[in-house]
Amino acid sequence: MDLCAICGGEKRRGQTTYSVELGFGVVVIRHVPALICTQCAEEWIEADVAKELEKIVEVAKNNKLEVEVVAFK
């Protein structure tokens, strides 16, 4: 069992929403896989997911839209 470093609660797989302020706009990525504490709701994004998020944000930067909302694949 994976325990939360904040409160000691159990971490379980779930989904979260990740957002980034780019200065000229905002990127919102929905349905991002994450580990979520069942007690305090703290969230952790694993390394492979973080790499994919970086790619999505880079594409959004190039699109230069004020607001972009995408679903994690």
PDB file of N, CA, C and O in Angstrom, chain B, residues numbered from 101:
ATOM      1  N   MET B 101       0.844  -1.172   0.000  1.00  0.00           N
ATOM      2  CA  MET B 101       0.000   0.000   0.000  1.00  0.00           C
ATOM      3  C   MET B 101       0.896   1.244   0.000  1.00  0.00           C
ATOM      4  O   MET B 101       1.855   1.337   0.765  1.00  0.00           O
ATOM      5  N   ASP B 102       0.560   2.189  -0.872  1.00  0.00           N
ATOM      6  CA  ASP B 102       1.310   3.439  -0.997  1.00  0.00           C
ATOM      7  C   ASP B 102       0.666   4.480  -0.080  1.00  0.00           C
ATOM      8  O   ASP B 102      -0.530   4.748  -0.190  1.00  0.00           O
ATOM      9  N   LEU B 103       1.458   5.068   0.826  1.00  0.00           N
ATOM     10  CA  LEU B 103       0.913   6.011   1.804  1.00  0.00           C
ATOM     11  C   LEU B 103       1.264   7.456   1.467  1.00  0.00           C
ATOM     12  O   LEU B 103       2.320   7.740   0.902  1.00  0.00           O
ATOM     13  N   CYS B 104       0.373   8.345   1.820  1.00  0.00           N
ATOM     14  CA  CYS B 104       0.532   9.783   1.613  1.00  0.00           C
ATOM     15  C   CYS B 104       1.642  10.326   2.511  1.00  0.00           C
ATOM     16  O   CYS B 104       1.677  10.043   3.708  1.00  0.00           O
ATOM     17  N   ALA B 105       2.537  11.099   1.930  1.00  0.00           N
ATOM     18  CA  ALA B 105       3.625  11.710   2.694  1.00  0.00           C
ATOM     19  C   ALA B 105       3.127  12.867   3.563  1.00  0.00           C
ATOM     20  O   ALA B 105       3.823  13.287   4.487  1.00  0.00           O
ATOM     21  N   ILE B 106       1.953  13.374   3.279  1.00  0.00           N
ATOM     22  CA  ILE B 106       1.399  14.507   4.023  1.00  0.00           C
ATOM     23  C   ILE B 106       0.687  14.041   5.299  1.00  0.00           C
ATOM     24  O   ILE B 106       0.972  14.525   6.394  1.00  0.00           O
ATOM     25  N   CYS B 107      -0.256  13.081   5.133  1.00  0.00           N
ATOM     26  CA  CYS B 107      -1.100  12.706   6.269  1.00  0.00           C
ATOM     27  C   CYS B 107      -1.034  11.225   6.637  1.00  0.00           C
ATOM     28  O   CYS B 107      -1.574  10.822   7.667  1.00  0.00           O
ATOM     29  N   GLY B 108      -0.379  10.410   5.804  1.00  0.00           N
ATOM     30  CA  GLY B 108      -0.295   8.978   6.077  1.00  0.00           C
ATOM     31  C   GLY B 108      -1.462   8.177   5.544  1.00  0.00           C
ATOM     32  O   GLY B 108      -1.526   6.963   5.742  1.00  0.00           O
ATOM     33  N   GLY B 109      -2.394   8.845   4.863  1.00  0.00           N
ATOM     34  CA  GLY B 109      -3.541   8.155   4.270  1.00  0.00           C
ATOM     35  C   GLY B 109      -3.124   7.292   3.090  1.00  0.00           C
ATOM     36  O   GLY B 109      -1.984   7.353   2.629  1.00  0.00           O
ATOM     37  N   GLU B 110      -4.051   6.500   2.617  1.00  0.00           N
ATOM     38  CA  GLU B 110      -3.782   5.609   1.483  1.00  0.00           C
ATOM     39  C   GLU B 110      -3.940   6.363   0.167  1.00  0.00           C
ATOM     40  O   GLU B 110      -4.901   7.109  -0.020  1.00  0.00           O
ATOM     41  N   LYS B 111      -2.977   6.158  -0.754  1.00  0.00           N
ATOM     42  CA  LYS B 111      -3.070   6.747  -2.087  1.00  0.00           C
ATOM     43  C   LYS B 111      -3.712   5.729  -3.019  1.00  0.00           C
ATOM     44  O   LYS B 111      -3.364   4.549  -3.010  1.00  0.00           O
ATOM     45  N   ARG B 112      -4.655   6.208  -3.823  1.00  0.00           N
ATOM     46  CA  ARG B 112      -5.320   5.350  -4.807  1.00  0.00           C
ATOM     47  C   ARG B 112      -5.293   6.018  -6.168  1.00  0.00           C
ATOM     48  O   ARG B 112      -5.202   7.240  -6.280  1.00  0.00           O
ATOM     49  N   ARG B 113      -5.374   5.192  -7.197  1.00  0.00           N
ATOM     50  CA  ARG B 113      -5.398   5.713  -8.563  1.00  0.00           C
ATOM     51  C   ARG B 113      -6.726   6.414  -8.826  1.00  0.00           C
ATOM     52  O   ARG B 113      -7.794   5.950  -8.425  1.00  0.00           O
ATOM     53  N   GLY B 114      -6.620   7.545  -9.513  1.00  0.00           N
ATOM     54  CA  GLY B 114      -7.803   8.308  -9.878  1.00  0.00           C
ATOM     55  C   GLY B 114      -7.451   9.256 -11.011  1.00  0.00           C
ATOM     56  O   GLY B 114      -6.466   9.049 -11.720  1.00  0.00           O
ATOM     57  N   GLN B 115      -8.250  10.286 -11.179  1.00  0.00           N
ATOM     58  CA  GLN B 115      -8.005  11.280 -12.217  1.00  0.00           C
ATOM     59  C   GLN B 115      -8.116  12.668 -11.616  1.00  0.00           C
ATOM     60  O   GLN B 115      -8.851  12.893 -10.654  1.00  0.00           O
ATOM     61  N   THR B 116      -7.370  13.594 -12.205  1.00  0.00           N
ATOM     62  CA  THR B 116      -7.393  14.977 -11.753  1.00  0.00           C
ATOM     63  C   THR B 116      -7.421  15.898 -12.967  1.00  0.00           C
ATOM     64  O   THR B 116      -7.339  15.441 -14.108  1.00  0.00           O
ATOM     65  N   THR B 117      -7.536  17.172 -12.715  1.00  0.00           N
ATOM     66  CA  THR B 117      -7.438  18.192 -13.754  1.00  0.00           C
ATOM     67  C   THR B 117      -6.165  18.986 -13.493  1.00  0.00           C
ATOM     68  O   THR B 117      -5.909  19.411 -12.366  1.00  0.00           O
ATOM     69  N   TYR B 118      -5.367  19.183 -14.540  1.00  0.00           N
ATOM     70  CA  TYR B 118      -4.080  19.868 -14.447  1.00  0.00           C
ATOM     71  C   TYR B 118      -4.188  21.156 -15.258  1.00  0.00           C
ATOM     72  O   TYR B 118      -4.624  21.123 -16.408  1.00  0.00           O
ATOM     73  N   SER B 119      -3.799  22.281 -14.680  1.00  0.00           N
ATOM     74  CA  SER B 119      -3.849  23.543 -15.420  1.00  0.00           C
ATOM     75  C   SER B 119      -2.508  24.264 -15.327  1.00  0.00           C
ATOM     76  O   SER B 119      -1.776  24.143 -14.344  1.00  0.00           O
ATOM     77  N   VAL B 120      -2.213  25.021 -16.385  1.00  0.00           N
ATOM     78  CA  VAL B 120      -0.954  25.766 -16.467  1.00  0.00           C
ATOM     79  C   VAL B 120      -1.254  27.171 -16.980  1.00  0.00           C
ATOM     80  O   VAL B 120      -1.938  27.336 -17.990  1.00  0.00           O
ATOM     81  N   GLU B 121      -0.745  28.171 -16.287  1.00  0.00           N
ATOM     82  CA  GLU B 121      -0.834  29.565 -16.726  1.00  0.00           C
ATOM     83  C   GLU B 121       0.389  29.846 -17.589  1.00  0.00           C
ATOM     84  O   GLU B 121       1.522  29.696 -17.133  1.00  0.00           O
ATOM     85  N   LEU B 122       0.159  30.254 -18.840  1.00  0.00           N
ATOM     86  CA  LEU B 122       1.260  30.470 -19.780  1.00  0.00           C
ATOM     87  C   LEU B 122       1.615  31.943 -19.970  1.00  0.00           C
ATOM     88  O   LEU B 122       2.497  32.259 -20.768  1.00  0.00           O
ATOM     89  N   GLY B 123       0.959  32.833 -19.266  1.00  0.00           N
ATOM     90  CA  GLY B 123       1.220  34.258 -19.459  1.00  0.00           C
ATOM     91  C   GLY B 123       0.240  34.852 -20.449  1.00  0.00           C
ATOM     92  O   GLY B 123      -0.437  35.830 -20.133  1.00  0.00           O
ATOM     93  N   PHE B 124       0.147  34.285 -21.636  1.00  0.00           N
ATOM     94  CA  PHE B 124      -0.793  34.756 -22.652  1.00  0.00           C
ATOM     95  C   PHE B 124      -2.093  33.961 -22.624  1.00  0.00           C
ATOM     96  O   PHE B 124      -3.069  34.346 -23.268  1.00  0.00           O
ATOM     97  N   GLY B 125      -2.115  32.868 -21.890  1.00  0.00           N
ATOM     98  CA  GLY B 125      -3.306  32.028 -21.845  1.00  0.00           C
ATOM     99  C   GLY B 125      -3.180  30.921 -20.813  1.00  0.00           C
ATOM    100  O   GLY B 125      -2.212  30.857 -20.055  1.00  0.00           O
ATOM    101  N   VAL B 126      -4.177  30.057 -20.803  1.00  0.00           N
ATOM    102  CA  VAL B 126      -4.250  28.967 -19.835  1.00  0.00           C
ATOM    103  C   VAL B 126      -4.515  27.659 -20.573  1.00  0.00           C
ATOM    104  O   VAL B 126      -5.302  27.613 -21.518  1.00  0.00           O
ATOM    105  N   VAL B 127      -3.851  26.604 -20.130  1.00  0.00           N
ATOM    106  CA  VAL B 127      -4.103  25.259 -20.643  1.00  0.00           C
ATOM    107  C   VAL B 127      -4.713  24.448 -19.506  1.00  0.00           C
ATOM    108  O   VAL B 127      -4.179  24.424 -18.397  1.00  0.00           O
ATOM    109  N   VAL B 128      -5.823  23.790 -19.780  1.00  0.00           N
ATOM    110  CA  VAL B 128      -6.479  22.921 -18.807  1.00  0.00           C
ATOM    111  C   VAL B 128      -6.519  21.521 -19.405  1.00  0.00           C
ATOM    112  O   VAL B 128      -7.033  21.320 -20.506  1.00  0.00           O
ATOM    113  N   ILE B 129      -5.975  20.564 -18.677  1.00  0.00           N
ATOM    114  CA  ILE B 129      -5.934  19.179 -19.152  1.00  0.00           C
ATOM    115  C   ILE B 129      -6.770  18.343 -18.185  1.00  0.00           C
ATOM    116  O   ILE B 129      -6.459  18.254 -16.997  1.00  0.00           O
ATOM    117  N   ARG B 130      -7.821  17.741 -18.703  1.00  0.00           N
ATOM    118  CA  ARG B 130      -8.756  16.978 -17.881  1.00  0.00           C
ATOM    119  C   ARG B 130      -8.445  15.490 -17.950  1.00  0.00           C
ATOM    120  O   ARG B 130      -7.784  15.022 -18.876  1.00  0.00           O
ATOM    121  N   HIS B 131      -8.928  14.761 -16.962  1.00  0.00           N
ATOM    122  CA  HIS B 131      -8.824  13.294 -16.907  1.00  0.00           C
ATOM    123  C   HIS B 131      -7.374  12.811 -16.849  1.00  0.00           C
ATOM    124  O   HIS B 131      -7.024  11.813 -17.478  1.00  0.00           O
ATOM    125  N   VAL B 132      -6.541  13.515 -16.099  1.00  0.00           N
ATOM    126  CA  VAL B 132      -5.132  13.157 -15.958  1.00  0.00           C
ATOM    127  C   VAL B 132      -4.997  12.065 -14.891  1.00  0.00           C
ATOM    128  O   VAL B 132      -5.462  12.251 -13.766  1.00  0.00           O
ATOM    129  N   PRO B 133      -4.371  10.933 -15.222  1.00  0.00           N
ATOM    130  CA  PRO B 133      -4.163   9.885 -14.221  1.00  0.00           C
ATOM    131  C   PRO B 133      -3.282  10.402 -13.082  1.00  0.00           C
ATOM    132  O   PRO B 133      -2.273  11.068 -13.314  1.00  0.00           O
ATOM    133  N   ALA B 134      -3.680  10.085 -11.856  1.00  0.00           N
ATOM    134  CA  ALA B 134      -2.933  10.556 -10.687  1.00  0.00           C
ATOM    135  C   ALA B 134      -3.140   9.596  -9.526  1.00  0.00           C
ATOM    136  O   ALA B 134      -4.073   8.793  -9.517  1.00  0.00           O
ATOM    137  N   LEU B 135      -2.252   9.699  -8.552  1.00  0.00           N
ATOM    138  CA  LEU B 135      -2.453   9.026  -7.272  1.00  0.00           C
ATOM    139  C   LEU B 135      -3.050  10.072  -6.340  1.00  0.00           C
ATOM    140  O   LEU B 135      -2.518  11.177  -6.224  1.00  0.00           O
ATOM    141  N   ILE B 136      -4.152   9.730  -5.675  1.00  0.00           N
ATOM    142  CA  ILE B 136      -4.872  10.689  -4.846  1.00  0.00           C
ATOM    143  C   ILE B 136      -5.056  10.107  -3.448  1.00  0.00           C
ATOM    144  O   ILE B 136      -5.506   8.972  -3.295  1.00  0.00           O
ATOM    145  N   CYS B 137      -4.707  10.886  -2.439  1.00  0.00           N
ATOM    146  CA  CYS B 137      -4.855  10.449  -1.052  1.00  0.00           C
ATOM    147  C   CYS B 137      -6.338  10.375  -0.692  1.00  0.00           C
ATOM    148  O   CYS B 137      -7.100  11.305  -0.961  1.00  0.00           O
ATOM    149  N   THR B 138      -6.736   9.265  -0.082  1.00  0.00           N
ATOM    150  CA  THR B 138      -8.131   9.080   0.308  1.00  0.00           C
ATOM    151  C   THR B 138      -8.513   9.924   1.520  1.00  0.00           C
ATOM    152  O   THR B 138      -9.700  10.096   1.799  1.00  0.00           O
ATOM    153  N   GLN B 139      -7.523  10.456   2.246  1.00  0.00           N
ATOM    154  CA  GLN B 139      -7.832  11.266   3.433  1.00  0.00           C
ATOM    155  C   GLN B 139      -7.753  12.768   3.177  1.00  0.00           C
ATOM    156  O   GLN B 139      -8.690  13.503   3.486  1.00  0.00           O
ATOM    157  N   CYS B 140      -6.631  13.225   2.611  1.00  0.00           N
ATOM    158  CA  CYS B 140      -6.439  14.676   2.458  1.00  0.00           C
ATOM    159  C   CYS B 140      -6.588  15.163   1.013  1.00  0.00           C
ATOM    160  O   CYS B 140      -6.556  16.368   0.762  1.00  0.00           O
ATOM    161  N   ALA B 141      -6.749  14.242   0.067  1.00  0.00           N
ATOM    162  CA  ALA B 141      -6.956  14.547  -1.358  1.00  0.00           C
ATOM    163  C   ALA B 141      -5.720  15.131  -2.051  1.00  0.00           C
ATOM    164  O   ALA B 141      -5.831  15.647  -3.163  1.00  0.00           O
ATOM    165  N   GLU B 142      -4.552  15.060  -1.418  1.00  0.00           N
ATOM    166  CA  GLU B 142      -3.306  15.472  -2.086  1.00  0.00           C
ATOM    167  C   GLU B 142      -3.122  14.593  -3.320  1.00  0.00           C
ATOM    168  O   GLU B 142      -3.466  13.411  -3.306  1.00  0.00           O
ATOM    169  N   GLU B 143      -2.575  15.182  -4.394  1.00  0.00           N
ATOM    170  CA  GLU B 143      -2.442  14.462  -5.663  1.00  0.00           C
ATOM    171  C   GLU B 143      -0.984  14.360  -6.089  1.00  0.00           C
ATOM    172  O   GLU B 143      -0.197  15.280  -5.871  1.00  0.00           O
ATOM    173  N   TRP B 144      -0.632  13.227  -6.700  1.00  0.00           N
ATOM    174  CA  TRP B 144       0.697  13.001  -7.256  1.00  0.00           C
ATOM    175  C   TRP B 144       0.547  12.561  -8.697  1.00  0.00           C
ATOM    176  O   TRP B 144      -0.288  11.717  -9.021  1.00  0.00           O
ATOM    177  N   ILE B 145       1.367  13.144  -9.558  1.00  0.00           N
ATOM    178  CA  ILE B 145       1.394  12.760 -10.966  1.00  0.00           C
ATOM    179  C   ILE B 145       2.699  12.023 -11.200  1.00  0.00           C
ATOM    180  O   ILE B 145       3.774  12.538 -10.893  1.00  0.00           O
ATOM    181  N   GLU B 146       2.606  10.821 -11.743  1.00  0.00           N
ATOM    182  CA  GLU B 146       3.795   9.991 -11.956  1.00  0.00           C
ATOM    183  C   GLU B 146       4.607  10.506 -13.139  1.00  0.00           C
ATOM    184  O   GLU B 146       4.090  11.233 -13.987  1.00  0.00           O
ATOM    185  N   ALA B 147       5.885  10.125 -13.191  1.00  0.00           N
ATOM    186  CA  ALA B 147       6.848  10.663 -14.158  1.00  0.00           C
ATOM    187  C   ALA B 147       6.411  10.483 -15.610  1.00  0.00           C
ATOM    188  O   ALA B 147       6.534  11.415 -16.405  1.00  0.00           O
ATOM    189  N   ASP B 148       5.904   9.306 -15.969  1.00  0.00           N
ATOM    190  CA  ASP B 148       5.505   9.084 -17.362  1.00  0.00           C
ATOM    191  C   ASP B 148       4.327   9.974 -17.751  1.00  0.00           C
ATOM    192  O   ASP B 148       4.251  10.445 -18.885  1.00  0.00           O
ATOM    193  N   VAL B 149       3.421  10.202 -16.825  1.00  0.00           N
ATOM    194  CA  VAL B 149       2.284  11.091 -17.072  1.00  0.00           C
ATOM    195  C   VAL B 149       2.780  12.535 -17.178  1.00  0.00           C
ATOM    196  O   VAL B 149       2.314  13.285 -18.036  1.00  0.00           O
ATOM    197  N   ALA B 150       3.713  12.928 -16.320  1.00  0.00           N
ATOM    198  CA  ALA B 150       4.268  14.285 -16.353  1.00  0.00           C
ATOM    199  C   ALA B 150       4.940  14.578 -17.693  1.00  0.00           C
ATOM    200  O   ALA B 150       4.821  15.684 -18.220  1.00  0.00           O
ATOM    201  N   LYS B 151       5.638  13.597 -18.240  1.00  0.00           N
ATOM    202  CA  LYS B 151       6.279  13.789 -19.552  1.00  0.00           C
ATOM    203  C   LYS B 151       5.238  14.040 -20.631  1.00  0.00           C
ATOM    204  O   LYS B 151       5.431  14.895 -21.495  1.00  0.00           O
ATOM    205  N   GLU B 152       4.138  13.305 -20.586  1.00  0.00           N
ATOM    206  CA  GLU B 152       3.063  13.493 -21.562  1.00  0.00           C
ATOM    207  C   GLU B 152       2.406  14.865 -21.373  1.00  0.00           C
ATOM    208  O   GLU B 152       2.050  15.523 -22.351  1.00  0.00           O
ATOM    209  N   LEU B 153       2.245  15.292 -20.128  1.00  0.00           N
ATOM    210  CA  LEU B 153       1.691  16.624 -19.860  1.00  0.00           C
ATOM    211  C   LEU B 153       2.585  17.712 -20.448  1.00  0.00           C
ATOM    212  O   LEU B 153       2.089  18.690 -21.007  1.00  0.00           O
ATOM    213  N   GLU B 154       3.899  17.545 -20.325  1.00  0.00           N
ATOM    214  CA  GLU B 154       4.836  18.517 -20.900  1.00  0.00           C
ATOM    215  C   GLU B 154       4.647  18.629 -22.409  1.00  0.00           C
ATOM    216  O   GLU B 154       4.694  19.730 -22.958  1.00  0.00           O
ATOM    217  N   LYS B 155       4.436  17.505 -23.082  1.00  0.00           N
ATOM    218  CA  LYS B 155       4.209  17.516 -24.534  1.00  0.00           C
ATOM    219  C   LYS B 155       2.921  18.256 -24.880  1.00  0.00           C
ATOM    220  O   LYS B 155       2.889  19.051 -25.819  1.00  0.00           O
ATOM    221  N   ILE B 156       1.863  17.993 -24.120  1.00  0.00           N
ATOM    222  CA  ILE B 156       0.579  18.645 -24.368  1.00  0.00           C
ATOM    223  C   ILE B 156       0.702  20.153 -24.164  1.00  0.00           C
ATOM    224  O   ILE B 156       0.175  20.927 -24.963  1.00  0.00           O
ATOM    225  N   VAL B 157       1.386  20.575 -23.113  1.00  0.00           N
ATOM    226  CA  VAL B 157       1.568  22.000 -22.833  1.00  0.00           C
ATOM    227  C   VAL B 157       2.400  22.655 -23.933  1.00  0.00           C
ATOM    228  O   VAL B 157       2.117  23.787 -24.324  1.00  0.00           O
ATOM    229  N   GLU B 158       3.407  21.973 -24.430  1.00  0.00           N
ATOM    230  CA  GLU B 158       4.242  22.525 -25.504  1.00  0.00           C
ATOM    231  C   GLU B 158       3.416  22.778 -26.765  1.00  0.00           C
ATOM    232  O   GLU B 158       3.580  23.811 -27.415  1.00  0.00           O
ATOM    233  N   VAL B 159       2.541  21.853 -27.110  1.00  0.00           N
ATOM    234  CA  VAL B 159       1.656  22.040 -28.268  1.00  0.00           C
ATOM    235  C   VAL B 159       0.748  23.247 -28.033  1.00  0.00           C
ATOM    236  O   VAL B 159       0.542  24.060 -28.933  1.00  0.00           O
ATOM    237  N   ALA B 160       0.214  23.356 -26.831  1.00  0.00           N
ATOM    238  CA  ALA B 160      -0.663  24.481 -26.502  1.00  0.00           C
ATOM    239  C   ALA B 160       0.084  25.809 -26.610  1.00  0.00           C
ATOM    240  O   ALA B 160      -0.476  26.795 -27.090  1.00  0.00           O
ATOM    241  N   LYS B 161       1.343  25.846 -26.168  1.00  0.00           N
ATOM    242  CA  LYS B 161       2.154  27.064 -26.292  1.00  0.00           C
ATOM    243  C   LYS B 161       2.266  27.472 -27.752  1.00  0.00           C
ATOM    244  O   LYS B 161       2.143  28.650 -28.088  1.00  0.00           O
ATOM    245  N   ASN B 162       2.498  26.502 -28.610  1.00  0.00           N
ATOM    246  CA  ASN B 162       2.650  26.786 -30.037  1.00  0.00           C
ATOM    247  C   ASN B 162       1.351  27.265 -30.668  1.00  0.00           C
ATOM    248  O   ASN B 162       1.381  28.038 -31.626  1.00  0.00           O
ATOM    249  N   ASN B 163       0.203  26.817 -30.147  1.00  0.00           N
ATOM    250  CA  ASN B 163      -1.098  27.233 -30.676  1.00  0.00           C
ATOM    251  C   ASN B 163      -1.449  28.666 -30.276  1.00  0.00           C
ATOM    252  O   ASN B 163      -2.250  29.321 -30.941  1.00  0.00           O
ATOM    253  N   LYS B 164      -0.845  29.150 -29.187  1.00  0.00           N
ATOM    254  CA  LYS B 164      -1.039  30.515 -28.682  1.00  0.00           C
ATOM    255  C   LYS B 164      -2.509  30.894 -28.500  1.00  0.00           C
ATOM    256  O   LYS B 164      -2.897  32.032 -28.763  1.00  0.00           O
ATOM    257  N   LEU B 165      -3.317  29.947 -28.056  1.00  0.00           N
ATOM    258  CA  LEU B 165      -4.713  30.240 -27.752  1.00  0.00           C
ATOM    259  C   LEU B 165      -4.817  30.812 -26.343  1.00  0.00           C
ATOM    260  O   LEU B 165      -4.000  30.496 -25.477  1.00  0.00           O
ATOM    261  N   GLU B 166      -5.819  31.650 -26.117  1.00  0.00           N
ATOM    262  CA  GLU B 166      -5.999  32.233 -24.792  1.00  0.00           C
ATOM    263  C   GLU B 166      -6.408  31.170 -23.773  1.00  0.00           C
ATOM    264  O   GLU B 166      -5.933  31.169 -22.638  1.00  0.00           O
ATOM    265  N   VAL B 167      -7.294  30.269 -24.193  1.00  0.00           N
ATOM    266  CA  VAL B 167      -7.720  29.160 -23.339  1.00  0.00           C
ATOM    267  C   VAL B 167      -7.760  27.903 -24.190  1.00  0.00           C
ATOM    268  O   VAL B 167      -8.343  27.892 -25.274  1.00  0.00           O
ATOM    269  N   GLU B 168      -7.135  26.841 -23.688  1.00  0.00           N
ATOM    270  CA  GLU B 168      -7.195  25.555 -24.381  1.00  0.00           C
ATOM    271  C   GLU B 168      -7.513  24.483 -23.344  1.00  0.00           C
ATOM    272  O   GLU B 168      -6.834  24.366 -22.324  1.00  0.00           O
ATOM    273  N   VAL B 169      -8.558  23.701 -23.622  1.00  0.00           N
ATOM    274  CA  VAL B 169      -8.958  22.609 -22.739  1.00  0.00           C
ATOM    275  C   VAL B 169      -8.841  21.320 -23.531  1.00  0.00           C
ATOM    276  O   VAL B 169      -9.431  21.189 -24.603  1.00  0.00           O
ATOM    277  N   VAL B 170      -8.079  20.367 -23.004  1.00  0.00           N
ATOM    278  CA  VAL B 170      -7.887  19.086 -23.685  1.00  0.00           C
ATOM    279  C   VAL B 170      -8.075  17.950 -22.686  1.00  0.00           C
ATOM    280  O   VAL B 170      -7.968  18.144 -21.475  1.00  0.00           O
ATOM    281  N   ALA B 171      -8.356  16.769 -23.215  1.00  0.00           N
ATOM    282  CA  ALA B 171      -8.457  15.571 -22.380  1.00  0.00           C
ATOM    283  C   ALA B 171      -7.162  14.784 -22.511  1.00  0.00           C
ATOM    284  O   ALA B 171      -6.630  14.641 -23.612  1.00  0.00           O
ATOM    285  N   PHE B 172      -6.659  14.280 -21.406  1.00  0.00           N
ATOM    286  CA  PHE B 172      -5.467  13.433 -21.407  1.00  0.00           C
ATOM    287  C   PHE B 172      -5.831  12.132 -22.098  1.00  0.00           C
ATOM    288  O   PHE B 172      -6.901  11.576 -21.852  1.00  0.00           O
ATOM    289  N   LYS B 173      -4.951  11.641 -22.960  1.00  0.00           N
ATOM    290  CA  LYS B 173      -5.251  10.401 -23.702  1.00  0.00           C
ATOM    291  C   LYS B 173      -4.582   9.223 -23.074  1.00  0.00           C
ATOM    292  O   LYS B 173      -4.721   8.101 -23.562  1.00  0.00           O
TER     293      LYS B 173
END
